[in-house]
């Protein structure tokens, strides 16, 4: 770790490669309607997105109190592992020179997040139904941890969490980084025993999109009387021709398969574009024309 890389992906670059044609993906903005064609390494990233602030002892105590409040009881021990990593990195600032401290701050958590991404390596390589079934049978809990982490770690989710928590300073930045881990571990341990997968094989003429919110709750608009999201059903496009639908209601078969036709692809792509924060990704720029109402005028 002897150099600093500024751009850090909040959507895994290797995942985005599934939409590359001739080493390029097409990215369209919901903000200005502009489309670019570029390598996946150039999109859905942000400068020092995982940069860790060095916390004071008092801030570390506040962070631990936050962890206890937001962790499910069954997930507290697991979440405390990540807290210890932040604690240890923060205390390193007392012993290292300024240059080394700067590198640690910007890259110190990279190995941890790489390990989570490794959970999904086999999944994003799956191209057909049978491959996914085999992966889930052998790595079911790792698959759901990986998918939930992708759900919570994006810019959209970070902005949403900030609006609710209304924090400031170094503690805000540390919580930004910690919350996706807390929530992913919470839900994995709470719900994985009743997690079900529907493999969606795309038989339509159009591809699945993906976006800067690659995992989305397609039932997120169903609210209870207090305004809280009532149901969780996650859509995760793995590639242009295959996707996963993850639900958390017990059923007889843990994994089922469904072929998607032309009418159904419109529903799922509508969900993907509507749930995107700023950017939608495809391998075929012409496909954007079908969903022009979601984008502002641009080129």
N, C-alpha and C positions, 0 to 999 in steps of 0.2 A: 504494500500500500504506500507507494512513494510518489504518487501524483494525484491531483484532485480532478475528478470529472464533474463538471458543473451540471449537465443535464441528467436528471434521474427520472426514470419512467414511473408514472403512477398507473399505467397499464403495461403489462409485461411485453417487452419488444418481441420476444420469441413467439408469443401468442399472436401478435399482429402479423407475423410472417405468414400465417395461414391465408391471409388475404393478399399476399404479394403476387403480382404477375410481372415478370421481367424485373424482379427486385424492387418493385414499387407498389405502394398502396395509394388509393385515392381517398383524400380527406376533405370533407365538406364542412364548412362552418355554419352553425345555426345562427350565429351573430350577424355575419355580413353576407352569407351565401356564397362566399368564395371557395373554389375548389383548387387543391394542389395535388400533384402526383409526385411522390417521393418515397425514399426508403423508410421502412418502419422504424429505423433507429432515430429518425428525425421528428417523429410525431408523438403526441400524448406523453410529454415529459415536461419537467419544470426544473428550473435552477435550484439545486440543493433542496429538493422536496422532502428529503428525510434528514436534513441537517439537525443535529441534536444540540440543544443549548446546554451549557454546563450549569447545572443547578446548584444553588446553595443548599446547605443542610436543611434549612427551614423549608425551601421549596421541595426538596426530596421528601420531607415529612408530609407536606401538602399533597404531593403526588401519591404517596402511599395511602393517605386517607381517601383520595379520589378513587384509587384502585379498589379499596375495600367497599366503597359505596356502589360502584358500577359493576363489580364482578359478581356473577352468580356464585353461591356458596361452593358448588361443586367445581367451579373454575378458578377459584382464588389461588390455589397452590400453583396451577399452571401459569396463570397470569403473573404471579409474583416472580417467575423466572425472567420474564421480560423486564419487570421493574428492576430486578437485581442487575441486569445488563446496563440499564440506564444509570443506576446508582454507581456501578463500578466505572463506567465511562466518565461520569461527572467528576468522580474523585481523582481520575487520572490527571485532570487539569492541575492538580497540586504538585505533580511530580515530573511533568514533561515540559520540553521547551515549546515556545510559541508556535513554531512551524508544525511540529508533530501534533500538538493540540488541535491546530486548525484542520489537519488531515483527519484526525480521529472524530472531530465534530461532524465533518461532512460525510465521512464514510464508515464511521464506527458501527453502524447498525446494518450495513450492507450484507454482511455474512448471514445475519439472522433472517433478513427478508429473502435472501437467496435460498436459504434452506426451505422456507415456505413455498417458494416458487418451484423448488425441486419436487415437492409433493405433486405438482401438476404437470411435470414434464411428460410423463407417459400419457396423460389425458389429452393434452393438446396435439399429440402425435397421432391420435386415433382418427381414422378416416371413415371407418365403417362401423355398423352396429355391433358386430361380434367383438371388435377390438375394445369398444367401450364397456361392453358387458364383462369382459375378462378383467379390465382395469378396475372396475367397481368391485368385482368379486374379491380381488386381491388387495385393493387399497381404498375401500369405501370411506373410512373415517378421514384418511388423508385427502381424498378427493373433496369431501365436503368442507374440510378446513381450508383447503386451497381456494375453493369457489367462494366461500364466505369472506375470506380475506380479500379476494378481488372485488367483492361487493362493497366492502367497507373502506377500502384504502384510497379511493379516487378523490380527485379535486372536488367533485360534486358533493360527496359525502362529507368531506372536510369542511366545506363551506356551510353545509347544513348543520353540522355539529357545532360549529363556531357560533352560528346564529342563536342556537338554543342555550349554549353554556355561557356565552358572554364573558369570556375570560380575557386576560391580557398578559403581556410580558412573556418571560421564559416558560412559565408553567403552562401557558396556552400552547406554545409550540411543542412541549413535551407531551401534552395530552393529545394534540393532533396526531402525533406519531403512535401513541399508545392505544388510542381508542379502537382502531381497526383490529388490533390483536386481541383486546379485551372482548369485543363483540363477537369476533369469529370464534374464539375459544368458548365463550358463553354458550353460543347457539350450537356449536358442535357437541359439547358435552350434554346440553339439555335436550337436543332434538335428534341427534344422529340415530338413535335407536328406532325412530319412526320415520326416517328419511327415505323417500322413494324417488326413483329416477325414471323419467320418460325420455327415451332416445328419439329425437325428431330427425328423421331422414328426409332431406329436401328433394322431392320429386318434381318440383315446379320448374318453370323456365327461369325464374329469378333466384338470385343468391340471398342468403342471410346477410344482413348488415352486421357490423359490430360498431362500438362507439367508445367514447371516453368514460362511459359507465357500462362496462362489458357485461356485468351481471345486474339484472334488474328484477324488481318485484312486480310482476305483471298484475298483481292484485293490490298494488299499493294505494289505489284510490278508494278501496273499500274501508271505511272508517267506523269505529264504534261511536257511542254517544258522547264520549269525551274527546273525539277528534283524533284518536290514536289509530294507527294502521291495525286492522283486524286480522288480516290474513297474510301469509308469506308463501309465495310461489315464485321461485326464481327461474328466470330464463338465462341460459348461458350459451350463446353461439360458440361452438368450438372451431368452426370453419364455415365457409360459404355454403356447404352442402350438408352440414350436420350440426345439431345443437342438443343441449340437455335442458329438460324442464325438471326442477327439483321441488317436490312438495313435502309437507311434514304432517300428513295425515296417514294413519296406519291403513294399510291395504294388504291384500293377500300376496300379491306379487311385488317384490321390491323393485324390479326392473321390468319395464314394458317398452314396447316399440310402437312408433306411429309414423306413417308416411305423411308428408306434408304436400298438399296440392297447391294450385295457383291461388285459390281463395284464402287458404290458411297462411300462406307466406305473406300476404298483404297484412294480415292481422299481426303477425309476429314482427315484421319490419316496422309497422306503425308503432308498436310498443318500443322497439329499439330506438327509433328516431325520437319519439316523444320523450323517452327517459334519458336521452343523451344530454349532457351538460352543455357542451359547446360544439363538439365535433362528432361526425359520423364517418365511419370507414367502410369502404367497399373495394372490390378489385375491379369493378366495372363502373366507370364514371357515368355512363348512360342510365344506369339504374336510378341515379338521383332524380332524374326527370319525373319519375313516377310519383315522387314524394315531395314535389316542389312546394306544396303548401306549408311544409314544415320549415322552410328556409326563407330568409329574407332575400330580397333581390340582390344578386351579385353575379360574378362570373367565376 
